[in-house]
Amino acid sequence: MHTPEFVALAKFIEAMKKKGPSDHMLKVKEVYTAQLHKVEMAHRKLQMSTQRNMKVTGSEPNETAHVNVNNEEWIAFNKEYYKLRSMEYYIQYKVAEVVALRKHVRAVVDSDAFEAIEDHWEQVTQQKQHQVVVAHQANMVKAAVGTLHMTEEDKKWMSPKYSPVMFDVWHAVYAYFMAVGKGDLEPMLDWMIDGEYDDDYVKAVKPKFEAPKNYPHDLYLF
């Protein structure tokens, strides 16, 4: 796709590579990397304790895994992840290089050429055989979820309404099926470029954890 918008994006990236990262970018990278390590450590701790507390009963092909997830460790993992996501919003809206990059990428997506690609993709997704494949994928996800049996308290902690981690997991699933099932790429593109969640998804989930206040104007780096 050799459009003026795409050429401008390519030239911007090349110029940014030659110039190198700004002092602001380097500082943000340092703080973000430290927080990423905290998330990884919290996740590793959760994984280890979960594996230690897992028991398998029965015999193949009817084995049942009994998993006891440590609630305190799960909450700690979610808190560290939420801080990381807040940092990513800061980077998207407060770091000059990233703001400029997003502007160029958005220009590509909003171009007539890209809209033609989107229209073609939507037509492809409505073909009968494509819909058969999507239906199989959706049934696999439903079947996987159907194998899980949890207490009502555990369901709460695993719900996207209360867990930032699960909120993002299910939003990714939602954006994927909107793209491949309905041919609507907007939820996926808005999330990837601007970090925006689809309004219909947010209204359906009604998350109980707070969104960044006065977003994106008053974002700050932890």
QUIJOJO-V932119 format. One record per backbone hydrogen bond with DSSP energy under -0.5 kcal/mol. CO is the residue of the C=O (numbers start at 1). NH is the residue of the N-H. E is the energy in kcal/mol with one decimal. If there is no record, write none. Layout:
{{CO/NH/E} {CO/NH/E}}
//
This chain:
{{1/3/-1.1} {3/7/-2.6} {4/8/-2.4} {5/9/-1.9} {6/10/-2.5} {7/11/-2.5} {8/12/-2.1} {9/13/-2.4} {10/14/-2.2} {11/15/-2.4} {12/16/-2.5} {13/17/-2.1} {14/18/-1.9} {15/19/-2.2} {16/20/-2.2} {22/26/-2.2} {23/27/-2.2} {24/28/-2.5} {25/29/-2.6} {26/30/-1.9} {27/31/-2.1} {28/32/-3.1} {29/33/-2.7} {30/34/-1.7} {31/35/-1.9} {32/36/-2.6} {33/37/-2.0} {34/38/-1.5} {35/39/-2.1} {36/40/-2.4} {37/41/-2.5} {38/42/-2.5} {39/43/-2.4} {40/44/-2.5} {41/45/-2.5} {42/46/-1.9} {43/47/-2.6} {44/48/-2.5} {45/49/-2.1} {46/50/-2.2} {47/51/-2.5} {48/52/-2.0} {49/53/-1.7} {51/54/-0.9} {55/57/-0.5} {55/66/-3.6} {57/64/-2.8} {59/62/-2.6} {64/57/-2.8} {64/66/-0.5} {65/67/-0.7} {66/55/-2.1} {67/69/-0.7} {69/71/-0.6} {70/74/-2.3} {71/75/-2.6} {72/76/-2.3} {73/77/-2.3} {74/78/-2.1} {75/79/-2.3} {76/80/-2.2} {77/81/-2.2} {78/82/-2.4} {79/83/-1.9} {80/84/-1.8} {81/85/-2.4} {82/86/-2.0} {83/87/-2.1} {84/88/-1.9} {85/89/-1.8} {86/90/-2.1} {87/91/-2.7} {88/92/-2.3} {89/93/-2.0} {90/94/-2.7} {90/95/-0.6} {91/95/-1.1} {94/96/-0.6} {95/98/-0.5} {95/99/-2.5} {96/100/-2.4} {97/101/-2.1} {98/102/-2.8} {99/103/-1.8} {100/104/-1.9} {101/105/-2.6} {102/106/-2.8} {103/107/-1.7} {104/108/-1.7} {105/109/-2.3} {106/110/-2.2} {108/111/-1.2} {111/115/-2.1} {112/116/-1.8} {113/117/-1.5} {114/118/-2.5} {115/119/-2.3} {116/120/-2.2} {117/121/-2.6} {118/122/-2.4} {119/123/-1.7} {120/124/-2.2} {121/125/-2.4} {122/126/-0.9} {123/126/-0.6} {124/127/-1.7} {127/131/-2.3} {128/132/-1.8} {129/133/-1.9} {130/134/-2.4} {131/135/-2.3} {132/136/-1.9} {133/137/-2.2} {134/138/-2.7} {135/139/-2.3} {136/140/-1.9} {137/141/-2.0} {138/142/-2.4} {139/143/-2.5} {140/144/-2.3} {141/145/-2.3} {142/146/-2.2} {143/147/-0.9} {144/147/-0.8} {145/148/-1.5} {151/155/-2.4} {152/156/-1.4} {153/157/-1.6} {154/158/-1.8} {155/159/-0.5} {156/159/-1.0} {159/162/-1.3} {159/163/-2.4} {161/208/-3.7} {161/209/-0.6} {162/164/-0.6} {163/167/-2.3} {164/168/-1.8} {165/169/-2.2} {166/170/-2.7} {167/171/-1.5} {168/172/-2.2} {169/173/-1.8} {170/174/-2.6} {171/175/-3.0} {172/176/-2.1} {173/177/-2.4} {174/178/-2.1} {175/179/-1.8} {176/180/-2.9} {177/181/-2.0} {177/182/-0.8} {178/182/-0.8} {178/184/-2.6} {183/185/-0.8} {185/189/-2.6} {186/190/-3.1} {187/191/-1.6} {188/192/-2.4} {189/193/-2.8} {190/194/-1.7} {190/196/-1.9} {191/195/-1.0} {198/202/-2.4} {199/203/-2.7} {200/204/-1.8} {201/205/-2.4} {202/206/-3.0} {212/215/-1.0} {214/217/-1.2} {214/218/-1.5} {216/219/-0.9}}
//
